[in-house]
Amino acid sequence: MKLSSSQFNSIASWVHRNARPLELALWRSRFEGGSLAEVAEALSYYRNADGGFGLALEPDNWNGESTPNTTLFAVSTLEKAGLRDYSHPLFAGALDFFGEGPHFSALRGWDFSVPGNDGHPHAPWWHYSPEANLKENPGLSASIAAFILRAAPEQSPARQRALSLVREVLLPALRADQSRGEMFVTGFIALVSELRLRGLADAAELAFFEGRLKDLVNGTIERDPNKWKTYGVRPSRYIRDPDSPYLEDNRDILERELDFLAETLPEDTVWPISWSWFGHNDLYPRAFAVSERWWRSYQAWETLDLLDRFGRLEA
């Protein structure tokens, strides 16, 4: 099943009416001939003086200060949009933040939650918790380290931090049979891919890590489409394009998800998000309502990109 041209046009109209300047620039760059410079400019307004990002860029966390996760969200958005010039000031500033900024420990990596979150509207998972950080830091840190390995100059502080952390903390975490946070699998998919591309692990190590990740991917995908509306792990969390090494084992369930997306698009709007702020909905009702609309715009851009990559948009 393909998304019809009328459905596409309805989504585009909704995005133009409701998106932040950032998501509108992302949409225009991907589907309407807009420029990457517009995306970078829109994103620059969420950058702090330390080179990191905050200021509610990640819609579930309205903390103004730079955080590791929000900074990762920024650079990942730039990369997904197609900007790969790592000398760009937005990338360079983020690398400075990752290399010399706070919220990092050589034993824990970059922190998932930070104390400053608690003074601003936020989803409950962003509430500062050292205990939650023990579980979530490895996945977040693996994603950040992967970005650093492909973007940072050889002798930069960020690269030195990342290389040490990979060997001393992250790869042992992937070998271990331990509790894994929500970002674990996606983070280590990115990291192991960079290790292979850059020749930073030997063949035996790579075979072990890639086999382990394949088992984790196949074991954590939710295969009951009835649960996809309530935060189940959909195949597209791991498989974003036809070249994915995880597609072969999961082609049928991914095709089912692509059908599901076309079947569940509401009329005259875009897909809802599959999560809420739970008890924080009552604490921050206005902020959650705004966050939800921002997320729906971002998700519309990502979803149409996914459908297009797999030939699911009408010409």
N, C-alpha and C positions, 0 to 999 in steps of 0.2 A: 504494500500500500504506500502511495506517495501523498505528500502534502500538496493540496491543490494550489494553483496560482491565486485563487481567491482567498484561501486561508493564509497564504504568505502575505498577501496585501493587507489583510486584516491585522496580522501580527505587526507588520511594518507601521500601520497607522497607529496602533496602540503604543508601540515603542516611541514614536514621534510625539505622542501626547503625554506620555507618562515618565519617560526615562530621565535620569540625570544627564547632564552634558557628557559625562564619561561614557555611559552606555549608548547614548545616541551617537557619539563619535565612533565607538566600536561597531555599531550597527552600520553606520554609513561607510566605514572603511571596508567592511566585509561584503556589503551587498549593494552599495549605492555609489561606488567610485570615490568615496571620501579618502582622505590621506591619513597616513600614520602620524604625521605631524599633529593633526587634530587630536588624535588619541593621546599622544604624549603631552600636549598642552593641557588637555582636560585632566589627566592624571597628575600633572605637576602641582595642582592646587591642594593635593593631599600630602605633599612632601613637607617634612620638617627640616629645620636647619642642620640637624645631625645626619641628613641624607636618608633617614628612614621615613616610613609612612605611617600615618594614623588618621585622625580626624574623620572617623566613620567611613573610611574608604571601604573596608570590609563591613557590610551593612549590619552584621550582628554585634559589632563592637564599636561603640561610639567614643572610645578613649581617644583623646587628642594627641597623646604622646606616641612616639614611634614604638612599635612592637615588632618582634620577629615575624609573627604570623601575618600582620598587615603588610609588612614590607615584602614578604614572600608573595602575598596576594598581588601586590603592585607589579613586581617583576614578572610574575607568571602571566598576568594580564597583558603586559607588553609583548611577551613572547608569543602568547596565543594569538595576539593581533597580527603578528608577523614582523615585529621589530627585533632584529638580532644584532644591531650594532652596539656592542657592549662598551664602546667608548662614549656612548650617549650619556649626558649628565645624570639622567635618572638612574641608569644602571650603575654608573660610577659612584653615585651617592649611596645607593643601596649597598654596594660592596664595602664602602667605608663603614657603614653602620654595622654590617655583619662582621667585619673584621676587627673593629675597635669599639663597638658600642656595647651597651649594657645588656642584661638579661641573657648572659651566656656563662656557662661553666665548662671547664675542660672535662669534668666528670659527668655532666648532664646534657651538654649541648645547649641549644637555644631554647628558652623557656616558652612553652605553649601559652600559659596565662601569666599575667604580670599584675602587681598590686594596683597600678593605676587604673586598671579596668573597672575596679569596684566603685569608683566615683562617678561613673557615667552609665547611661543605659546600655545594657548588654544582655545577650542570651546567657542562660545559666552556665553553659559550658565554658564561658569566658570569665566566670568568677574566679578570682585568684585562688589557686589551690596547689600547694607544693606536692600533695599526694597525687593529684591529677597530672601534674607535670611529669612525675616519674613514669607514668604510663604513656603520656602523649608526646613528650619531648623527642623520643627516638624517631618517630615518623616525620614530625615537623623538621627536625634537624637533618634527616636524610634528604628531604626535598631541598632545603637550603644548601646543604653541601653539594648536591648535584648541580644546582645553579652556579655556585661558586666555581666548581671545577671546569665548567664550560665558559665562564665569563671573566674570571679574575686573572690578572697578570701573574706570571710565575712566582715572583717574590713578594707578592702582596700579603699583608697581614691576614686578609680574609682567606686566602688560599692556604696559608700555614695553619690557621685555625682548623679549616675544613679537613686537610689531610691528616692532621693529628687525631681529630675526632673520629674520622672514618676508621682508622686502624685500631684506635684504643677503645672506642665505645660503640660505634654504629655496627661494624661488621660482627663483633661479638654478640650484639643484640639480635642480629639476623640469624646467627647460628643457634642461639639459645631458644629453648622452648619455654616462652614466658608470655605473660599477659601483654597483649598488643593493643595500642590505641587506634582510634579511627583512621588516623592518617598514616598508619604504619605501612600498609601494602603499597599505596600509591607513592609514598616517599621512597621506599626501597626499590620499587620499579625504576624510578628516575635515577636513583643513585647507582644501581648496578649497571644500568645502560651507559652512564657516563664512565664508569670504571672500564667497561669493555671498549668504548670509543677511544679512550685516552691511554689504553694499555697499562692501567694501574692495578690490575689483578691478573694472576696467571690462569691458564686454561682450566686447571682443576678447580680453583676457587670459583671461577665464573660458572662452571658447570653445576657446582653445588648450589650457588646462590640462585641461579636462574631456575633450577629444578625446584628449589624451595619456594620461590615466588610463584611458579606455575601452580604448585599445590595450594598456596594461599589464595591465589586468584580464583581457582576453580572451587575451592572450599568455602569462600566467603560471598560469592555472588548469590543473591536471592533468586531462586528459580521459580518462585510462585508469583506471577504477575499481579495477583490480587493484593500482594503486600507492597508493591512498588509505590503506592500512594501514601504510604506511611513510613517513609525513611528507610526502606530496605535497600541493600546495596545492589544497584542496577549494573548490568554488564558495562555500560558506557562509562562507569567510573574508571575502569581500567582500559577499555578499548575505545579509542577516540578516532582511529583511522584504519583503513584497510590493510596497512602494513604492520599492525600490531602483532607481536608474537603470541598474544593470548587469544587471537581470533579463531584459530583453527579448532581449538577445543570448545569454543563457545559461540560458534557461528549461529546455530539455531536459536539460542536464547537471545543473542543480540538482535537477530532479525525480528524476534518476537517483541523486543523492546521498541524497535523502530516502528513496528506496526502499532504498538501501544501508544506511542507518542502521537501518531496521526489520529488514532481512534479517540483519544482522550482530550484533544484540544478543545477547550470550551468555545462556544460561538462568540464572536466579536470581542475576544480578549486573548490573553495568553495563559500558559499553564500556571496553576498555583504552585507554590512551594510545598514541599512535603514535610515540613517541620514547623514548629512554633517555638516561642520562648517559654512555654509551659507556665510555671508560676510567675515568671517575670513579665508575662503578658499583663498581669494586673498591676505590677509595679511600674511598668513603662508602657501604658497602652498606646499613647500617641507615637512614641518612638518605634514600637513594634509595627504599627500600621505603616509608617514611613519605610522602615526597613524592608517589610514585605514587598512593597511596590518596587523598591530599588532592586531587590533580589529577582523579582519576576522579570524585570527588564534585562538584567545580566543573564539570567537563565534562558530567556528567549533568544538572545544572541548566541549563546553556547549551543542551544538545542538546534537552531536552524543550521549552524555550522556543522554539527554532527550529521544531521539529515542530508545536507548537501554532500558531505564527504562520502556518504554511502549511496548516493544517487537516489535519494528519497524526496527530492523536490521536483515538481512538474517543471518542464522547460518553459 
